């Protein structure tokens, strides 16, 4: 995989991580202001959904990057997956 593709995938991984951190901070705020447990649970579910869908996206992005750039069948290191 080329360096520019690895960097692009890493940027996406960092963006997903950053988004989940912001959401986690919001959950802390919701608890601090005494928001209902139902509201907090929904926010926690949202965080998990972002993490899960981000992981799926990155797995497929890695897969297709390898197929397009390596030529289909060669095994390469999963740099982005290891960084998550």
MDTraj code that builds the backbone (N, CA, C; nanometers):
import mdtraj as md
import numpy as np

residues = "UNK UNK UNK UNK UNK UNK UNK UNK UNK UNK UNK UNK UNK UNK UNK UNK UNK UNK UNK UNK UNK UNK UNK UNK UNK UNK UNK UNK UNK UNK UNK UNK UNK UNK UNK UNK UNK UNK UNK UNK UNK UNK UNK UNK UNK UNK UNK UNK UNK UNK UNK UNK UNK UNK UNK UNK UNK UNK UNK UNK UNK UNK UNK UNK UNK UNK UNK UNK UNK UNK UNK UNK UNK UNK UNK UNK UNK UNK UNK UNK UNK UNK UNK UNK".split()
xyz = np.array([
    [0.0854, -0.1169, 0.0000],
    [0.0000, 0.0000, 0.0000],
    [0.0902, 0.1234, 0.0000],
    [0.0524, 0.2220, -0.0760],
    [0.1358, 0.3408, -0.0859],
    [0.1256, 0.4263, 0.0401],
    [0.2267, 0.5064, 0.0589],
    [0.2318, 0.5931, 0.1772],
    [0.1135, 0.6899, 0.1810],
    [0.0756, 0.7464, 0.0660],
    [-0.0351, 0.8419, 0.0660],
    [-0.1677, 0.7759, 0.1019],
    [-0.1877, 0.6519, 0.0600],
    [-0.3100, 0.5801, 0.0967],
    [-0.3073, 0.5464, 0.2456],
    [-0.1935, 0.5014, 0.2951],
    [-0.1821, 0.4728, 0.4383],
    [-0.2113, 0.5972, 0.5211],
    [-0.1587, 0.7110, 0.4791],
    [-0.1815, 0.8358, 0.5510],
    [-0.3289, 0.8763, 0.5463],
    [-0.3916, 0.8592, 0.4317],
    [-0.5336, 0.8927, 0.4190],
    [-0.6189, 0.8051, 0.5097],
    [-0.5894, 0.6763, 0.5121],
    [-0.6636, 0.5855, 0.5994],
    [-0.6397, 0.6188, 0.7460],
    [-0.5181, 0.6536, 0.7795],
    [-0.4879, 0.6913, 0.9173],
    [-0.5623, 0.8188, 0.9562],
    [-0.5739, 0.9131, 0.8648],
    [-0.6492, 1.0358, 0.8919],
    [-0.7959, 1.0047, 0.9200],
    [-0.8525, 0.9129, 0.8426],
    [-0.9913, 0.8730, 0.8656],
    [-1.0041, 0.8070, 1.0031],
    [-0.9116, 0.7189, 1.0358],
    [-0.9149, 0.6517, 1.1663],
    [-0.9054, 0.7534, 1.2800],
    [-0.8182, 0.8510, 1.2646],
    [-0.8048, 0.9543, 1.3673],
    [-0.9307, 1.0399, 1.3772],
    [-0.9941, 1.0677, 1.2635],
    [-1.1174, 1.1464, 1.2647],
    [-1.2292, 1.0712, 1.3370],
    [-1.2413, 0.9436, 1.3100],
    [-1.3427, 0.8621, 1.3776],
    [-1.3144, 0.8593, 1.5277],
    [-1.1883, 0.8425, 1.5639],
    [-1.1499, 0.8430, 1.7051],
    [-1.1816, 0.9779, 1.7688],
    [-1.1517, 1.0854, 1.6979],
    [-1.1806, 1.2188, 1.7502],
    [-1.3294, 1.2412, 1.7715],
    [-1.4093, 1.1946, 1.6775],
    [-1.5540, 1.2082, 1.6900],
    [-1.6059, 1.1311, 1.8108],
    [-1.5596, 1.0102, 1.8301],
    [-1.6062, 0.9333, 1.9457],
    [-1.5621, 0.9978, 2.0764],
    [-1.4455, 1.0598, 2.0777],
    [-1.4017, 1.1298, 2.1997],
    [-1.4928, 1.2481, 2.2313],
    [-1.5326, 1.3209, 2.1274],
    [-1.6249, 1.4329, 2.1482],
    [-1.7575, 1.3805, 2.2020],
    [-1.8066, 1.2717, 2.1435],
    [-1.9309, 1.2123, 2.1928],
    [-1.9163, 1.1664, 2.3380],
    [-1.8040, 1.1044, 2.3709],
    [-1.7815, 1.0591, 2.5085],
    [-1.7784, 1.1769, 2.6051],
    [-1.7197, 1.2863, 2.5621],
    [-1.7186, 1.4073, 2.6446],
    [-1.8621, 1.4564, 2.6668],
    [-1.9424, 1.4482, 2.5625],
    [-2.0828, 1.4902, 2.5739],
    [-2.1583, 1.4018, 2.6719],
    [-2.1297, 1.2724, 2.6736],
    [-2.1937, 1.1831, 2.7704],
    [-2.1573, 1.2261, 2.9128],
    [-2.0326, 1.2602, 2.9327],
    [-1.9893, 1.3091, 3.0643],
    [-2.0668, 1.4354, 3.1022],
    [-2.0826, 1.5249, 3.0052],
    [-2.1598, 1.6476, 3.0302],
    [-2.3053, 1.6166, 3.0628],
    [-2.3651, 1.5239, 2.9879],
    [-2.5042, 1.4870, 3.0135],
    [-2.5222, 1.4338, 3.1553],
    [-2.4278, 1.3506, 3.1969],
    [-2.4350, 1.2980, 3.3344],
    [-2.4185, 1.4097, 3.4369],
    [-2.3279, 1.5024, 3.4090],
    [-2.3004, 1.6122, 3.5028],
    [-2.4208, 1.7044, 3.5193],
    [-2.4981, 1.7254, 3.4126],
    [-2.6135, 1.8140, 3.4236],
    [-2.7394, 1.7393, 3.4669],
    [-2.7251, 1.6099, 3.4921],
    [-2.8372, 1.5320, 3.5440],
    [-2.9379, 1.4887, 3.4395],
    [-2.8919, 1.4734, 3.3172],
    [-2.9807, 1.4267, 3.2099],
    [-3.0299, 1.2857, 3.2439],
    [-3.1424, 1.2482, 3.1893],
    [-3.2022, 1.1183, 3.2201],
    [-3.1100, 1.0048, 3.1767],
    [-3.1226, 0.8928, 3.2457],
    [-3.0426, 0.7756, 3.2101],
    [-3.0757, 0.7277, 3.0703],
    [-3.2005, 0.7445, 3.0296],
    [-3.2384, 0.7050, 2.8937],
    [-3.1608, 0.7873, 2.7910],
    [-3.1499, 0.9172, 2.8139],
    [-3.0742, 1.0047, 2.7232],
    [-2.9268, 0.9642, 2.7211],
    [-2.8718, 0.9332, 2.8366],
    [-2.7315, 0.8923, 2.8458],
    [-2.7119, 0.7597, 2.7731],
    [-2.8019, 0.6645, 2.7939],
    [-2.7921, 0.5351, 2.7254],
    [-2.7961, 0.5516, 2.5739],
    [-2.8826, 0.6384, 2.5255],
    [-2.8908, 0.6632, 2.3816],
    [-2.7599, 0.7221, 2.3293],
    [-2.6995, 0.8114, 2.4049],
    [-2.5715, 0.8707, 2.3642],
    [-2.4613, 0.7649, 2.3625],
    [-2.4612, 0.6767, 2.4599],
    [-2.3617, 0.5694, 2.4654],
    [-2.3810, 0.4743, 2.3466],
    [-2.5060, 0.4443, 2.3123],
    [-2.5337, 0.3618, 2.1942],
    [-2.4811, 0.4291, 2.0675],
    [-2.4978, 0.5592, 2.0594],
    [-2.4491, 0.6332, 1.9425],
    [-2.2977, 0.6223, 1.9308],
    [-2.2300, 0.6327, 2.0429],
    [-2.0837, 0.6199, 2.0433],
    [-2.0434, 0.4828, 1.9905],
    [-2.1074, 0.3794, 2.0408],
    [-2.0733, 0.2437, 1.9970],
    [-2.1029, 0.2249, 1.8497],
    [-2.2124, 0.2828, 1.8021],
    [-2.2469, 0.2719, 1.6601],
    [-2.1411, 0.3392, 1.5732],
    [-2.0931, 0.4552, 1.6154],
    [-1.9883, 0.5243, 1.5398],
    [-1.8607, 0.4407, 1.5395],
    [-1.8234, 0.3861, 1.6535],
    [-1.7039, 0.3017, 1.6605],
    [-1.7171, 0.1798, 1.5703],
    [-1.8316, 0.1126, 1.5797],
    [-1.8527, -0.0090, 1.5002],
    [-1.8538, 0.0216, 1.3510],
    [-1.9305, 0.1230, 1.3114],
    [-1.9387, 0.1533, 1.1686],
    [-1.8053, 0.2062, 1.1166],
    [-1.7324, 0.2809, 1.2004],
    [-1.5998, 0.3271, 1.1608],
    [-1.5041, 0.2116, 1.1384],
    [-1.5107, 0.1135, 1.2266],
    [-1.4241, -0.0038, 1.2119],
    [-1.4582, -0.0810, 1.0849],
    [-1.5871, -0.0938, 1.0571],
    [-1.6289, -0.1622, 0.9342],
    [-1.5800, -0.0850, 0.8130],
    [-1.6008, 0.0453, 0.8131],
    [-1.5570, 0.1288, 0.7018],
    [-1.4068, 0.1128, 0.6780],
    [-1.3284, 0.1219, 0.7846],
    [-1.1834, 0.1121, 0.7700],
    [-1.1385, -0.0263, 0.7241],
    [-1.2066, -0.1285, 0.7694],
    [-1.1735, -0.2639, 0.7245],
    [-1.1945, -0.2758, 0.5743],
    [-1.3078, -0.2282, 0.5256],
    [-1.3339, -0.2341, 0.3819],
    [-1.2412, -0.1416, 0.3044],
    [-1.2157, -0.0233, 0.3579],
    [-1.1243, 0.0690, 0.2892],
    [-0.9860, 0.0056, 0.2751],
    [-0.9384, -0.0586, 0.3804],
    [-0.8113, -0.1303, 0.3752],
    [-0.8150, -0.2392, 0.2692],
    [-0.9215, -0.3152, 0.2696],
    [-0.9377, -0.4253, 0.1744],
    [-0.9305, -0.3734, 0.0304],
    [-1.0085, -0.2711, 0.0011],
    [-1.0109, -0.2191, -0.1355],
    [-0.8822, -0.1484, -0.1726],
    [-0.8206, -0.0816, -0.0788],
    [-0.6918, -0.0175, -0.1078],
    [-0.5893, -0.1224, -0.1469],
    [-0.5882, -0.2339, -0.0765],
    [-0.4960, -0.3425, -0.1100],
    [-0.5258, -0.3986, -0.2479],
    [-0.6521, -0.4220, -0.2754],
    [-0.6917, -0.4787, -0.4047],
    [-0.6553, -0.3854, -0.5199],
    [-0.6804, -0.2583, -0.5030],
    [-0.6554, -0.1622, -0.6100],
    [-0.5079, -0.1315, -0.6287],
    [-0.4349, -0.1278, -0.5184],
    [-0.2969, -0.0811, -0.5254],
    [-0.1934, -0.1927, -0.5291],
    [-0.2292, -0.3098, -0.4785],
    [-0.1324, -0.4184, -0.4722],
    [-0.1539, -0.5160, -0.5868],
    [-0.2739, -0.5207, -0.6380],
    [-0.2972, -0.6084, -0.7506],
    [-0.3840, -0.7276, -0.7192],
    [-0.4516, -0.7256, -0.6080],
    [-0.5528, -0.8270, -0.5859],
    [-0.5275, -0.9284, -0.4791],
    [-0.4175, -1.0007, -0.4821],
    [-0.4088, -1.1141, -0.3931],
    [-0.3006, -1.1107, -0.2880],
    [-0.2084, -1.0192, -0.2958],
    [-0.0977, -1.0203, -0.2016],
    [-0.1431, -0.9782, -0.0625],
    [-0.0855, -1.0391, 0.0376],
    [-0.1117, -0.9997, 0.1757],
    [-0.0188, -0.8876, 0.2133],
    [-0.0735, -0.7858, 0.2796],
    [0.0075, -0.6750, 0.3287],
    [-0.0318, -0.6464, 0.4719],
    [0.0483, -0.5673, 0.5382],
    [0.0193, -0.5303, 0.6773],
    [-0.1030, -0.4415, 0.6829],
    [-0.1838, -0.4588, 0.7864],
    [-0.2997, -0.3739, 0.8090],
    [-0.2595, -0.2605, 0.9018],
    [-0.1947, -0.1602, 0.8468],
    [-0.1399, -0.0505, 0.9263],
    [-0.2507, 0.0211, 1.0024],
    [-0.3596, 0.0549, 0.9367],
    [-0.4646, 0.1318, 1.0002],
    [-0.5320, 0.0513, 1.1095],
    [-0.5627, -0.0755, 1.0850],
    [-0.6261, -0.1565, 1.1862],
    [-0.5425, -0.1668, 1.3119],
    [-0.4120, -0.1741, 1.2967],
    [-0.3248, -0.1815, 1.4133],
    [-0.3231, -0.0514, 1.4895],
    [-0.3420, 0.0614, 1.4213],
    [-0.3388, 0.1912, 1.4857],
    [-0.4669, 0.2258, 1.5592],
    [-0.5759, 0.1525, 1.5303],
    [-0.7020, 0.1806, 1.5969],
    [-0.6966, 0.1294, 1.7338],
])
top = md.Topology()
chain = top.add_chain()
for i, resn in enumerate(residues, 1):
    res = top.add_residue(resn, chain, resSeq=i)
    for name in ("N", "CA", "C"):
        top.add_atom(name, md.element.get_by_symbol(name[0]), res)
traj = md.Trajectory(xyz[None], top)
